Amino acid sequence: MKFLATIALLLAAPIILLVSAQKTGQLYVRLNKATNLRDKDWFGKSDPFVEMWLDDHYKSRSKDTKGLNPVFNETFCFWVLNGQNTLHVRAVDKDTFSNDKIGDVKIPLAPVFQSGAVPAKDYVLPKWFGLRSNGVVNLEMKFVPGV
């Protein structure tokens, strides 16, 4: 009898996973600009871009820019699944052989889920346990539930 109960649980598990992975809405993120980015290049000029993701399976990436105060004005759309409650943002300096991380920040999504939108806001890319800064990214967000 235990064997049949185990088989029933195993067969039901994929159904449970599919239900829990349903889309709960769309998150629109507007990447306005970055300011005071830390210069990671020894020679030449910085070529920063920004990566954003809700989980490691899908990342969005901004266009490459020049300078330490780039203006992006790009909008990204993410499908939000149950359990995804953090937006990961990373500023990166593009190099020929390998990219250098400038800084990153984890942004809780509860405020945008509750209000539906968060106006343009600066998010600090912390350095040294938040005592210093690697720069700032300016984002605004909108959440559309149950699309």
N, C-alpha and C positions, 0 to 999 in steps of 0.2 A: 504494500500500500504506500509506503514511504517513497518508493521508486516512482510510482505514478504521480504522486504529489510533486516530486522534484522535477519530473518531466513537464508537468503542467506549469510550474513556475518558470522554467527555462523557456518554454514556448511563449509565455505571457510577457517575459522581460523585454523583448524587442518592441512589443506594442506599447508598453509603459514608456520606453525610451522615446518612441516616436511621438507620443502624446506630450511628453515633457519638453520636446525639442520644437514645439510649434512656435511659429513667429508670433511675437506679442506686439509688434509694431515696427515703425521705421524711425530711425534717428538720423536727423539731418545735422551735419556739423559744418559750420562755415569757419574756415581758417582764414582769418583776416590778415594777420601779420605776425612777425616775431621781432623782438627788440633786444638789443644788448646781448646778442648771442656771443658766447665765448669763442674766440678765434682758436681753431685747432690746427691750422696750417702753419708749418714752419716757414714755407716759402710760398709766395703767390697769394691769391685771394681765396676767401672762403666761398664755398658753393653749397650753402645749406639747403636741405629739404626736410620735410616733416612726414613721419609715418604715424598712422593711427590705426588702432584695431580694438575689437572687443574680445577676440580670442586669437590664438596663434594660427588658426587655419586661414584667416583672411586679413590681409593688411592693405590699407589704402595709402597711397604715397602722393605727396604734392609734386609739383614741377620743381626742377632745379632752379635756384636763384643765385644771385651774387650779393656779397656783402653781409654785414652782421646785423642789419636791420631790414630784412626782406619784407616785401608786401606780396602776399599770395592771392588773396581774394578768390579762394576756391571753395566749393561746396562738395561735401561727400555724403553719401547715403549708406547707412548700415541697417541690415535686418537685425532686429534685437530679438533674441531667443530667451526663453525662461532661464533665469539664473545669470544672465549677462547684465551686470550692474556697474561695470567700471569701463571707462574709456581710457585706453593707454595711448599716450602721445609721446613721441620721441623726435627730437631734433637731431639731425645727422649732417655731418660735413662730408660731401662727396669728394673722394680722392681717386686717383688713377688706379692704385693697387688695392686699397681697402678703404672702407668708409670709417670715419671717426664719429663716435657718439658724442654729441654736445651735451645732451641732458634729456631726462624724461620725467614725466609726471603721470600719476594715476588720478583720474577725475571720477569721483562718484557720480552716478547718474540719477540718484534718488531725487535731487532737486528738479531736474528736467522731466522726470516721470511724473512728479506731483503737480508741477505747474504747467507743463506742456511746452515751456520755452525758458531758456536762460539767455538774457541779453549779452551782448559782447562783454567779455570779462578776460582779464589777464590772469594767466596761470604761470607761476614761477617754476622754472626748471631747477630744482634745488641742487646744491653742491655742499659737501661736508655736513651732512645731517641737517640740512636746511639753514645752516648758519651763513652760507653764501649763495650766490646765484650763478647759474650758467646761462641765464637769459630768461626771457618771458615770451610765451605764445599767447596770442589773443584769439579767442574762439567765441562763437555763439552757437547755441544748440536749440533744436526744435524736435519734439517727439510727437509722432502721430500714431496713436494706439490702434491695434486690431485691424491693420490694413489687409 
